[in-house]
């Protein structure tokens, strides 16, 4: 069985409160900030990037703060974005597919249902399209026409020991990434659970296409992972506390998950 190294690389931050992070709010409202990550998977002669973040222009538009540009975060891990051959896009929200242009050599791995959702009737409703940037979606369509998107339907494989699994919920086509590592199966849940608290306390995040699918997605992620502790949420600052950095100079920016 192939085994990979897996890293969470923080690229941005947003100050927010708990009521913004749970469907129905939070009666004990207080600060509950959000970190933004891309993930690096490497091993067996492969380098795979999971999601591509957003840039400074989108950060300014949406009131977020870039703490380390994605390309620089990857560079600090010894990876040049322009050489990456495989990029997994968990879903097409602005904070997961922006910066796709940094990866001119890549094939992008995407679920059929996510492209259907991002270009279909639901985008006629502001509440559904708010987390999408039209230029990101159009840019990905252009890459379809250039033969640079590999679509998956349900389950798919990027490489042995590196598989994709549709869960939906947050968006119609959200997928999680299952990775074989030295400590077992790690699942990069992305926005199947923004925070540990969403899945651990059974409290859905409020940006959601289908609540039932979101709840089922937590169960699916747990089933794919070696243990619940092997499921990595998409935006929780606790990831950088629970996992060690690969080196002293990367503390607070990179966590090694394998």
C-alpha positions in Angstrom: 0.0 0.0 0.0 1.3 3.5 -0.9 1.9 5.9 2.0 1.9 9.7 1.7 2.9 12.7 3.7 0.0 15.1 4.3 0.3 18.8 5.3 -2.2 21.5 6.0 -0.9 24.9 4.9 -2.7 28.0 6.3 -3.0 30.8 3.8 -5.6 33.1 5.3 -7.7 34.0 8.4 -11.0 35.5 9.2 -12.2 36.9 12.5 -15.8 35.7 13.1 -18.2 34.6 15.9 -19.7 31.3 16.9 -23.2 32.2 15.8 -21.9 32.5 12.2 -20.6 28.9 12.3 -23.7 26.9 13.3 -27.1 26.5 11.7 -29.5 28.3 14.1 -26.7 30.3 15.6 -25.0 29.8 19.0 -26.5 30.8 22.4 -23.0 31.2 23.8 -21.8 33.5 21.1 -18.2 34.5 21.2 -15.1 34.7 19.0 -14.7 31.6 16.8 -12.2 32.6 14.0 -11.8 30.7 10.8 -8.5 29.6 9.2 -8.2 28.9 5.5 -6.0 26.0 4.3 -4.8 24.2 1.2 -3.4 20.7 1.6 -0.3 19.1 0.2 -0.1 15.3 -0.3 3.3 13.9 -1.4 5.0 10.5 -1.7 5.5 7.7 -4.1 7.0 10.2 -6.5 3.8 12.3 -6.6 2.9 15.8 -5.5 -0.9 16.5 -5.2 -2.4 19.7 -4.1 -5.9 19.7 -2.6 -7.7 23.0 -3.2 -6.1 26.3 -4.3 -7.4 29.0 -1.9 -8.0 32.6 -2.9 -5.8 35.6 -3.8 -5.4 39.1 -2.3 -8.0 40.7 -4.5 -10.7 38.3 -3.4 -9.5 38.6 0.2 -10.1 42.4 0.0 -13.5 41.9 -1.7 -14.7 39.5 1.0 -13.1 41.0 4.0 -10.6 38.2 4.7 -6.8 38.4 5.4 -4.2 36.5 3.5 -1.5 35.5 5.9 0.7 33.7 3.4 0.0 33.5 -0.4 -0.7 30.0 -1.5 2.2 29.8 -3.9 4.6 30.9 -1.1 3.2 28.4 1.3 3.8 25.6 -1.2 7.3 27.0 -2.0 8.2 26.8 1.7 7.4 23.1 1.4 9.7 22.7 -1.6 6.9 22.7 -4.2 6.6 25.1 -7.1 2.9 25.5 -8.0 3.7 25.7 -11.7 5.1 22.1 -11.7 2.2 20.4 -9.9 0.5 17.8 -12.1 -2.6 17.0 -10.1 -4.9 19.3 -8.1 -8.0 18.1 -6.3 -10.8 20.7 -6.1 -13.1 19.6 -3.3 -15.8 22.1 -4.4 -15.9 25.3 -6.4 -16.4 27.9 -3.6 -14.2 30.9 -3.9 -11.8 29.8 -1.1 -11.2 26.4 -2.6 -10.7 27.1 -6.3 -9.3 30.6 -6.6 -5.7 30.7 -7.7 -6.2 27.8 -10.2 -4.2 29.8 -12.6 -1.1 29.2 -10.5 -1.2 25.6 -11.7 -0.7 25.7 -15.5 0.5 22.1 -15.7 -2.2 20.5 -13.5 -5.2 18.3 -14.2 -8.0 19.3 -11.9 -10.1 16.6 -10.2 -13.7 17.5 -9.7 -17.0 15.8 -9.1 -19.6 15.9 -11.9 -22.2 17.1 -9.5 -20.2 20.1 -8.5 -19.9 21.5 -12.0 -23.6 20.8 -12.5 -24.4 22.7 -9.3 -22.1 25.7 -10.0 -23.4 26.2 -13.5 -27.1 25.2 -12.9 -30.3 26.7 -11.8 -29.4 27.1 -8.1 -26.9 29.8 -9.1 -29.9 31.9 -10.0 -30.5 32.4 -6.2 -28.2 34.8 -4.4 -28.1 32.7 -1.2 -26.8 29.7 -3.2 -24.3 31.5 -5.3 -22.9 33.8 -2.7 -19.8 31.6 -1.9 -19.0 31.2 -5.6 -17.0 33.6 -7.7 -18.2 33.6 -11.3 -14.7 34.0 -12.8 -13.5 31.0 -10.9 -16.4 28.9 -12.3 -15.9 30.2 -15.8 -12.2 29.6 -15.5 -12.8 26.0 -14.6 -15.2 25.6 -17.5 -12.4 26.9 -19.8 -10.1 24.2 -18.4 -12.8 21.6 -19.2 -12.6 22.7 -22.8 -8.8 22.6 -22.6 -8.9 19.0 -21.5 -7.5 19.7 -18.1 -10.4 18.6 -15.8 -10.9 15.0 -14.9 -14.4 14.4 -13.7 -15.4 11.9 -11.0 -18.8 10.5 -10.2 -19.1 9.4 -6.6 -15.8 7.7 -5.9 -12.6 8.1 -7.8 -8.8 7.5 -7.6 -6.0 10.0 -8.2 -3.4 7.4 -7.4 -3.1 4.2 -5.4 -3.9 5.1 -1.7 -5.3 8.5 -2.7 -9.0 8.4 -3.4 -12.0 10.9 -3.8 -15.4 10.4 -2.3 -18.5 12.4 -3.0 -20.5 13.5 0.1 -22.4 16.6 -0.9 -24.1 18.6 1.8 -22.3 21.9 1.9 -22.5 21.9 -1.9 -24.1 19.5 -4.2 -20.8 18.1 -5.4 -18.5 18.4 -2.4 -15.9 15.6 -2.2 -13.6 14.5 0.6 -10.1 13.1 0.1 -8.9 9.8 1.6 -5.1 9.4 2.0 -3.1 6.4 3.0 -0.4 7.5 5.5 2.0 5.9 8.0 -0.6 6.4 10.8 -3.5 5.0 8.8 -6.3 6.5 6.6 -6.5 10.3 6.9 -9.6 12.0 5.5 -9.3 15.6 4.4 -12.9 16.5 5.0 -12.7 20.1 3.6 -16.1 21.7 4.1 -17.9 18.5 5.0 -17.1 19.9 8.4 -15.6 23.4 8.7 -14.8 22.9 12.4 -14.3 19.9 14.7 -17.4 21.2 16.5 -19.6 20.8 13.5 -19.2 17.0 13.3 -18.4 16.3 16.9 -21.4 18.2 18.3 -23.8 17.4 15.3 -24.3 21.1 14.5 -24.3 21.9 10.8 -22.5 24.8 9.2 -25.1 27.3 7.9 -23.9 27.5 4.3 -25.5 24.3 3.1 -27.1 22.8 0.0 -28.6 19.8 1.8 -28.6 19.4 5.6 -29.3 15.7 5.5 -26.4 15.1 3.2 -24.2 17.2 5.4 -25.0 15.1 8.4 -24.5 11.9 6.4 -21.2 13.3 5.2 -19.9 13.3 8.8 -20.7 9.6 9.1 -19.1 8.9 5.7 -15.9 10.7 6.6 -15.6 8.8 9.9 -16.2 5.5 8.1 -13.4 6.3 5.5 -10.9 7.3 8.2 -9.0 5.0 10.5 -10.6 6.8 13.5 -12.6 10.0 14.1 -9.2 11.6 15.0 -8.1 11.0 11.5 -10.8 13.3 10.0 -9.4 16.8 9.3 -11.9 19.7 9.2 -11.6 22.3 6.5 -11.2 25.6 8.5 -10.5 24.9 12.2 -7.6 26.8 13.8 -7.3 23.8 16.1 -5.7 21.8 13.3 -2.5 23.9 13.8 -2.7 23.2 17.6 -3.4 19.4 17.4 -0.8 18.6 14.8 2.9 19.5 15.0 4.7 21.6 12.4 7.3 19.9 10.2 9.9 22.5 11.3 10.3 25.3 13.8 10.1 28.0 11.1 6.8 26.7 9.9 5.0 26.7 13.2 1.6 28.4 13.0 1.5 28.0 9.2 1.9 24.3 8.4 0.8 21.2 10.3 1.9 17.7 9.4 -1.2 15.4 9.4 0.3 12.0 8.7 
